[in-house]
Amino acid sequence: MIGVASRRRTGLARGPALFLSALLSLAMASALAGCRDSGSQRLDVQGSALERGFHLTLYGDASASDIQALDVAIHSELVQYEQQHTAFLDRLARLDAALPTRFGVSADPLEQAYRRMAHAWLIDSLAAWLDARGEERYFLEVGGDVRARGTQSARRPWQLALEQPDARGVSEARLLVLDDRALSTAGDFRDRWRGLAGNAETPAGWWLANGRERVVEVSVLAESAVEAAAWAAWLQRMTPQAALALAEQRSIAAYFIVTAGAGYDVRISPAMTPYLDVERNVSD
């Protein structure tokens, strides 16, 4: 049975990933679990979707044949989403080609902006489809972003493990309860020294900035994956002080990892605190 999702990279994820303990298969695969949960059947679907690692766990109060039919229907929906995704990318490519460009600016801004949000769109679309079918207990993960509803086995809440690195770089895990919410993460504190200053920190960039604190990773909890992804991307570009102030002002549930010397500091907005199970921290 699935208990707590931990923060790791999935095979196709382009960014930090929160996923269930078993690694995702690169080929689309489905499995009906043999265990029952007070008469409920469990369905696992995993593989790749929209160039990202994908995982769905669902509990349904239905017969095995009905769950099997749902499995087939989910695959059919994923095929349609892939077709819509490809068609939309083609339209954006044509629009990008028609836009004027200037030196130092990406020639395909529309496509890049969409690709950063496409997996969140997929999560919300599939969640809405499941809700319309009356499914009330599921956990969706695409490319590291997640959305959950209801409970898992034994009617326990869905939980995620958010890493909490300290000033020495040693991590523990903070448990986050997830119910009818989506979580999206921007940045990755493990890639602190990769890339150019401003997006991912470099040693030179850090010294040029006089060691100022930076948000290297932020996770946002919201009602939809698109909303969570949009706020996470925006907050990650801000200074820690400004980002936390905005989160407090807008009641955004945010979990920040910021630079602190050679290590890190974790800051949590008031709106995020109620979802953290402080009494059940676990070692990484």
N, C-alpha and C positions, 0 to 999 in steps of 0.2 A: 504493500500500500504506500502511496505517496504521502510524505509528511511535510517536509519543509523544502522549498526551492532555494538553491544557493547560487551565489553570483559567480558565474564562470562564462567563458565564451562558447557559443555554439559554433558548429562547423562553418556555417555560412554567414554568421552575424558580422556586420560591419560596425562594431562598437561594443560596449560592455553588454553582457548578457546575464539575465537571471533565468535559470532554467531548472527543471526537475532533475533528480539525481542521475537518471540514465541518460547517456549521450544520445543526441538525435541521430537517426539514420539519415544518410544523404539521399537515399531513395525513398519515395513515398511508401509508407507501410502503415498498416492498421492492425490492432490486436484487441480482441475481446477478452477482458480479464475473467478468470474463472471464479473469482471471489464474488460474494454478494454482500450487500450492505442493507440489511433489513428489507430484503426483497428487491433492492436496486441492482442494476447491471452497470458495470464500468466499461467505458470505451476509451481507448487511447488511439489517437491518430498523430503521426509524426512524420517529418520529412523536410521538404523545402517548399517554400512558397514566396513568390516575388523576390527571388534571389536571397532569401533569408532562411535561417533555421526556423522550423515551425513545430509547435506541439500543442495538442488539445487533449485534455482529460475531461471526461464527462461522466456523470452518474445519472442514470435515468430509471424511473420506476416503470419499467416496461419489460416485455418478454425479450428473450434473446433474439428472436426473429425481427422484432421491431427495432432493436438496437442495431442489428445487422443492416436493416434498411436505412437507418440513420447514417451509418457508416458510409454507405453508397451515396447517399444524398450529400454528405459533407464533401466527398471527393468531387462530386458533380459541381458543387458551389465553388470549390477551389479552382477547378478548370475554368469556370466562367470569370472568376476574379483575375486569373492569369491572362485571359484573353482581353479583358477590359484594361488591365495594366499595360499590356503590350500596345494596344491601340492608342491609349492615352500618351504613352511615351513617343509614339510615332508623330502624333499631333504636336506635342511639345517640341520635338526635334525640328519640325517644319517652322514653328513659330520662332524658335531660337535662331534658326538660319536667317530669318527675315529681320531680326533685330540688329540695330547698329552695334558695333563693338568698338572698344578703345583699348589701348595698350594697358596690360596689367589687370584687365577685367575678364572674367570667364566668358567664353562665347556661348555657353549653354546654361544661363542662370535658371531658366524655368525648369528644365529637366533636372538639374541638380537639386533645386528646392523641392520638387515633387519626390524625388528619390529619397530625400531625407525624411519624408512624411508618409511614404507609401505603405510601409509596414503598419503604421498606426491606423491608416485608413482600412487596411485589411482586417485588423483586429476588431475595429468598431463595426465594420460591415458584417463580419461573421458573427459577432456578438448579437447584433440586431436580428440577424437571421435565426439564431438559436432562440432568442427571446420570443420571436414571433411564433416559433414552433412550440412554445411553452416549456422549454428546457430551463431549469432553475438551478442546476449545480454543474458548473464547468469552470475550467482554468485554461486560458488561452495564452500562448507565448509565441511571439514572432520577433526574431532578431533581438531578443533580450528584453523587449517591452512586453508587459503582461496585462491581462484583464481577467477578473474572476467574478463569479456570482455564486451565492449559496454556500454550501459546505462540501467537504470531501468525505472520505471514508469515516464511518462511525460518527457522522455529523459534526466532525471537527472543522474549525475554520481553516480556510486556505491561508498559508503563511509563506512569506519570503524572508530570506536572510540577507540583510543589507550589511556590507562590510563597514567596520568602524576602525580605520587605521589611526594610530596615535603618533605622537611626535617622533617616535623611534621607527615608525613604519610597520609596527606590529599590529596585526588585525584581529579583531574579534568580530562576532556577528550579532547584529541587532535584529530581533524578530519583528516583522511587520505583518499585522493582520490585514487581509485583503478580502473585502466583501462588497460586490457591486461597485468596484472601483478599478481604475487602470493605473499602472505605474510605468513611467518612461524615464530613461536615464540619458543624459547628455554628458559627453566627456568620459574620461577613464583615468583615474588617478594612477593606475599602473603605467600609463604612457606619459608620465609627467615630463620626461626629458626628451620626448620625440617631437619633431616638427618645428614650426616657427613660433616664436613668442607671440602670445595673443590667442592662439588656438590650442596648441600644446606647448608646454614650457620647455625651453632649452636652458642649459647652464648659463650660456652667454646672455640670453634674454632675462634670466632671473637676476643676474648681477647688474645688468643695465637698468633694470627696474628698481634697483636698490633693495632687492629682497622683499618688495611689496607682496602682500598676500594675494593669491589668485584662486578663483573657483576652478578646480581641475575636474570636478565631477559633481553633478547635481541630479537627484532623483525627485520627480514630482508625482504626486498622487492626485488624480482628478476623476471626474465622472466618465470621461471618455479618453481613449488613447491619443486621439488627435490633440485634444486640449492639453493633456499631460506632456506630450512631445513638444508642442509649441512653446509652452512655458519653460520647459527644461532647456530648450535651445536658447531661449532669450536670457534666462537667468545665468546660464553658463558664460555668457559674454560680459557680464557685469562684474564690478568689484564685489568682494564678499559682503562688505557693509551695505552697499546699495542693493544687492540682490536680496539680502535678508530683510532689509527695510521694505522693499517692494512686496516680498512674500507676506510679511506681517500686515501691510496695508491692504493687500488684496485677499487676505485669508487663504493663501496658497499653501498647500501641504508640501513642503520641500525639505530635502535632506542634503545638506551641502558637505562636500569634502574639499577643504582649502589647504593651500600650502602653509606650512609652519616650520620655517628653517629647512632642514633636510627631511623633515617628516610631514605630518598632516594634522589637521584639526577638523573635527566634525561639528557642524552647527545645524540646528534643527529649528524650523519655524514652529510657532505655537500650534498652527493648524495640523501639523504632522504628528505632534506628540501623542494625541489620543490613540493613534493607530500602532504605536510602538509598544510591544510587550516587554516592558523594562524588566520585569521579574523573571523573564525566561531567556536572558542572554546566554549564548553558547559560544564556546571557543571555536575559532576558525580551524 
